Every structure is written in structure tokens, then in C-alpha cells.
Amino acid sequence: MSINNTTMTPWIEAMRLRTLPVSVAGVLAGTACAAHHNGFSAIPMLICLFFAIIAQIASNFANEYYDFKNGFDKKGREGFRRGVTEGDISPAAMKRATYSLLAIDALLGCTLIIWGGWWLVPVGIAIAIFAVAYSAGPYPLSHHGLGDIAVIIFFGFVPVLFTEYVQTGVFITDYVSICVATAVGLMAANVLIVNNYRDHDDDKGVGKHTTVVIFGRKTMAYVYLFNGIIASMCIAIATSKLHPLWASEGWIVYLSCHIVFFQKMLKMHGKELNALLKYTSLLLFFVSVYILFTLSVCR
């Protein structure tokens, strides 16, 4: 039995593969913190990794379904092709896929109870609620300027601190863990800012109040810059005591790339920003790999 590529392509597009490095980065950074505190454990790390990826895909599916249902999407939008809006995927199929993935993720997350205890259950419930509440419910976060804050929490602090916790068995909040979580959260928020910067006109036209619609493109472009500067400072602090000295200088490379991206952002419009979205996401991923290497090896 062969799989029809034409049938699979809309589903692959709906996963938004270009943004999935964001969920991977939080787990890698949390693992870096665990290794730094002598608590690396491969099995819970891998479970966290798959859990994070599935949760993000489920959230992306929910975003497609509920934005279509609520009339926030239209054909020919500037962003990535929306399978439900374009008629490639039925709304019912997307809804089933969303909640099926959440159910699978819930079962996967329950295995972490072995390492983290039963109190992880409410954390998992909160993550599942966020995955849907970002786009749905009586007060969708992404429609009321709260998406950026939610991303900082659920793609920064939650994955970093809890990935570290299930590996070490201790909830650590020293300057290294907090700085890493803050940096990852701010860089993840920048991915969302680029996404909403691109969609400004479409979102404004349908009454979707992202922070870019509320504060304007120029202001949020400088928020993007500011987030990157603060993130680089956090990386510098987290790696400040590492040896050899070169191991603590990665923040300079990140900040240099970030400033280049900011300058390009000011000149880009519409679908041109899809490339910047990908590069902002990949930059976060490579920074997380750098953090993993330096905190676990260069000590």
C-alpha cells in the first residue's frame, strides 16, 4: 500500500516543520542544565523530546482548525498554506488529528511520572490546555496579545526547568537554569513575532489582535531586537564560568546573527518573511546545541 504524496503534503505543511526546532530547543537546553548539575538521564530526555514535538504539532493543528472555524483564516494568506482553509483537509479530520495527538501525548507524558512523580500530572494538563487555548476557547491567547507571554512560559521555562527536573530529580532554580530558560523563552517568542509580523495585514483584517496588530510592526521589530539582546545577556551569564574561555563567548555569535536578522526583518514583507521565520527558529536550535555542549562538556 503506497502513500499518496498529494494527500500527505497538506498534513506535513500543517505540522509547520520550520518551527518545530523551537520545541526541540527547550528540551536540549533543559538537558544541558541537567548535565551541568550532574543529572543527565537519556530516557526521560528522549520522552520529553517526543512529548514536546507532539505537543507543538497538536497546537499547530488546533491553530489551523480553530482559526478556520472562527473565520480568522482566508485563502491565499501571506503565511504558510493552511490545509483546512484551502480545502485540502476537512475540518473534522483536523479536529480528530488534534485531539488524537493530545491523547497520545498525554499517555507519553504519564510515563514521566516514573522519574518526576504524580505532581507532573497538573503540569501536563496545563500544557494540553495551552496547546488548545492558544487558538480556542472563550479567550484565545493568540487573539488577545497574550501569545508572546504564553510562548515564553511554555517554550522556555516549562520545557527547560521540567526537562531538567525529570533528569535530576530536583527542581533547580539557580542562575544557570533561570538564565537558560529565559533565553530560550525570549528566542522562542521571537519566532512568533516574525510569524505575526508577516501576518499583520491578514490578522488586522479579521480582527485577530496579536501583539504586532496591537503595537504595530515597527514597535514589535524592536521588541524582536530587544528580546535577542536580553537572551544573549542571559546566555553570557549562564556560561560565564565555563572553561576554556572561548566556551563562554557563544553569545557574541548569536547576537551578531540576531542583529543581521533584525536588519533584514525591517526590509522584508509578506512571504519573504517565511525564510526569516525559519532562520530565527534554526538560530534558536543551534544556540540550544551550543548550550548543551558547553554546559555539559566545558566545565
C-alpha positions in Angstrom: 0.0 0.0 0.0 1.5 3.3 -1.1 1.0 6.7 0.5 -0.2 9.4 -1.8 2.2 12.3 -1.6 -0.5 14.7 -2.6 -2.6 13.6 0.4 0.3 13.7 2.9 1.7 17.1 1.8 -1.1 19.3 3.4 -0.6 17.4 6.7 3.1 17.9 6.6 2.6 21.6 5.9 0.1 21.8 8.8 2.9 20.5 11.2 4.9 23.6 10.3 8.2 21.8 10.3 10.2 25.1 10.1 9.1 26.0 13.6 9.5 22.6 15.3 13.1 23.3 16.3 11.6 25.6 18.9 10.2 22.7 20.9 13.4 20.7 20.4 15.5 23.6 21.7 13.7 23.8 25.1 14.4 20.1 25.8 18.0 20.3 24.7 18.6 23.4 26.8 16.9 21.7 29.8 19.1 18.6 29.3 22.1 21.0 29.2 21.1 22.3 32.6 20.7 18.7 33.9 24.1 17.7 32.7 25.6 20.8 34.2 24.2 19.7 37.5 25.4 16.1 37.1 22.0 14.7 36.4 21.8 13.7 32.7 19.4 10.8 32.0 18.8 9.7 28.4 15.4 8.0 28.7 13.4 10.8 30.3 15.2 13.3 28.0 14.0 11.4 24.9 10.5 11.2 26.3 10.5 14.9 26.9 11.7 15.5 23.4 8.9 13.5 21.8 6.4 14.9 24.2 7.4 18.5 23.2 7.3 17.8 19.5 3.9 16.1 19.6 2.5 18.9 21.8 3.7 21.6 19.3 2.3 19.7 16.3 -1.1 19.3 18.2 -1.1 23.0 18.9 -0.3 23.8 15.2 -3.2 21.5 14.2 -5.5 23.2 16.7 -4.5 26.6 15.4 -5.4 25.6 11.9 -8.8 24.1 12.9 -9.9 26.9 15.3 -8.7 29.8 13.2 -10.7 28.3 10.3 -13.7 27.7 12.5 -13.7 31.2 13.9 -13.1 32.9 10.5 -9.6 34.1 11.1 -8.1 32.5 8.0 -8.6 33.2 4.4 -7.4 31.6 1.2 -4.2 32.9 -0.3 -2.9 34.3 3.0 0.7 35.5 3.3 1.8 32.7 5.6 2.3 29.0 5.1 -0.5 27.3 3.3 -3.4 26.3 5.6 -4.8 22.9 4.5 -8.2 23.3 6.2 -8.8 26.8 4.8 -7.6 25.8 1.3 -9.9 22.7 1.3 -7.0 20.2 1.3 -8.0 18.8 4.8 -11.5 18.6 6.2 -12.2 20.5 9.4 -13.4 17.2 11.0 -10.2 15.4 10.1 -8.1 18.2 11.5 -10.1 18.2 14.8 -9.7 14.5 15.1 -6.0 14.7 14.5 -5.6 17.4 17.1 -7.2 15.6 19.9 -5.8 12.2 18.9 -2.3 13.7 19.2 -3.1 15.3 22.5 -4.3 11.9 23.8 -1.1 10.2 22.6 0.9 12.9 24.2 -0.9 12.5 27.5 -0.1 8.8 27.6 3.5 9.5 26.7 3.7 12.2 29.4 2.3 9.9 32.0 5.5 7.8 31.7 7.5 10.7 33.1 5.7 10.1 36.4 8.3 7.3 37.0 11.0 10.0 37.3 9.1 13.1 38.4 6.2 11.9 40.5 2.4 12.3 40.2 2.6 16.1 40.6 3.7 16.2 37.0 0.1 15.4 36.0 -1.2 19.0 36.5 1.8 20.3 34.6 0.8 18.0 31.7 -2.8 19.2 31.9 -1.6 22.8 31.8 0.5 22.1 28.6 -2.5 20.4 26.9 -4.8 23.3 27.8 -2.2 25.7 26.4 -1.9 23.7 23.2 -5.6 24.3 22.5 -6.2 27.6 24.4 -3.6 29.3 22.3 -6.2 29.4 19.5 -9.5 28.3 21.0 -11.8 28.7 24.0 -13.6 31.8 25.3 -10.4 33.9 25.3 -7.9 32.6 22.7 -4.4 33.7 23.8 -3.1 34.4 20.3 -6.0 36.6 19.5 -5.6 38.9 22.5 -1.9 39.8 22.6 -1.0 37.0 25.1 0.6 34.6 22.7 4.1 36.0 23.2 3.9 35.6 27.0 2.5 32.1 26.7 5.3 31.1 24.4 8.0 32.4 26.8 6.4 30.3 29.5 5.6 27.1 27.6 8.5 27.0 25.2 11.0 28.5 27.6 10.5 28.0 31.4 8.4 24.9 31.2 10.5 22.7 28.9 13.8 23.8 30.3 13.0 23.5 34.0 10.9 20.4 33.8 13.2 18.6 31.4 16.0 19.3 33.9 13.8 18.2 36.8 12.8 14.8 35.5 16.5 14.1 34.9 17.9 15.3 38.1 15.0 14.6 40.4 15.4 18.1 41.9 13.7 21.4 40.8 16.7 23.6 40.3 16.4 27.4 40.0 19.9 28.7 40.2 21.2 31.4 37.9 22.3 29.0 35.2 18.8 27.3 34.8 16.9 30.5 35.1 19.1 32.3 32.6 18.9 29.5 30.1 15.1 29.2 30.4 14.8 33.0 30.0 17.0 33.0 26.9 15.2 30.1 25.2 11.8 31.6 26.0 12.7 35.0 24.5 14.2 33.4 21.4 11.0 31.3 21.0 8.9 34.4 21.3 10.9 36.0 18.5 9.8 33.1 16.2 6.2 34.1 17.0 6.9 37.7 16.5 8.3 37.1 12.9 5.2 34.9 12.2 2.8 37.6 13.4 4.9 40.4 11.7 4.3 38.6 8.4 0.6 38.1 9.1 -0.1 41.7 10.3 -2.4 42.7 7.4 -4.3 39.4 7.4 -4.7 39.4 11.1 -5.7 43.0 11.3 -8.3 42.5 8.6 -10.1 39.7 10.5 -9.8 41.3 14.0 -7.1 39.0 15.3 -5.3 41.1 17.9 -1.7 39.8 18.0 0.9 42.0 19.6 2.0 43.1 16.2 -1.5 44.2 15.4 -1.8 46.0 18.8 1.5 47.7 18.9 2.4 47.9 15.2 5.2 46.3 13.0 7.9 48.8 13.9 7.5 48.5 17.7 7.5 44.7 17.6 10.5 44.6 15.3 12.4 46.4 18.1 10.9 44.1 20.6 12.4 41.3 18.5 15.8 43.1 18.7 15.4 43.7 22.5 14.5 40.0 23.1 17.6 38.9 21.4 19.8 41.3 23.3 18.4 40.1 26.6 18.7 36.5 25.5 22.3 37.0 24.6 23.0 38.5 28.0 21.3 35.5 29.7 23.5 33.1 27.7 26.6 35.1 28.6 25.7 34.9 32.3 24.8 31.2 32.2 28.2 30.3 30.5 30.3 32.9 32.3 32.2 30.5 34.5 32.9 27.9 31.8 36.4 26.9 30.8 38.2 27.2 28.4 37.3 30.9 27.9 36.1 30.5 24.3 33.3 28.3 25.5 31.6 31.3 27.1 31.7 33.5 24.0 28.9 31.9 22.0 26.6 34.7 22.9 28.6 37.0 20.7 28.0 34.8 17.7 24.3 34.6 18.5 23.9 38.3 19.0 25.7 39.1 15.7 23.4 36.8 13.8 20.4 38.2 15.6 21.2 41.8 14.6 21.6 40.8 11.0 18.2 39.1 11.1 16.7 42.2 12.7 18.0 44.4 9.9 16.6 42.0 7.3 13.3 42.0 9.1 12.9 45.7 8.7 13.2 45.3 4.9 11.1 42.2 4.4 7.4 41.9 3.7 4.8 39.2 3.2 6.1 35.7 2.2 9.7 37.0 2.2 9.4 36.6 6.0 8.9 32.8 5.8 12.7 32.5 5.3 13.4 34.7 8.3 11.0 32.7 10.4 12.9 29.5 9.5 16.3 31.1 10.3 15.1 32.5 13.6 13.9 29.1 14.6 17.1 27.4 13.5 19.2 30.0 15.3 17.4 29.1 18.5 18.1 25.4 17.8 21.8 26.0 17.2 22.0 28.1 20.3 20.5 25.2 22.3 23.0 22.8 20.9 25.8 25.2 21.8 24.4 25.5 25.4 24.1 21.7 25.6 27.7 21.2 24.5 29.2 24.0 26.7 27.3 23.3 29.9 27.8 19.5 29.7 31.4 19.4 28.4 33.2 22.7 29.2 33.0 22.9 32.9 
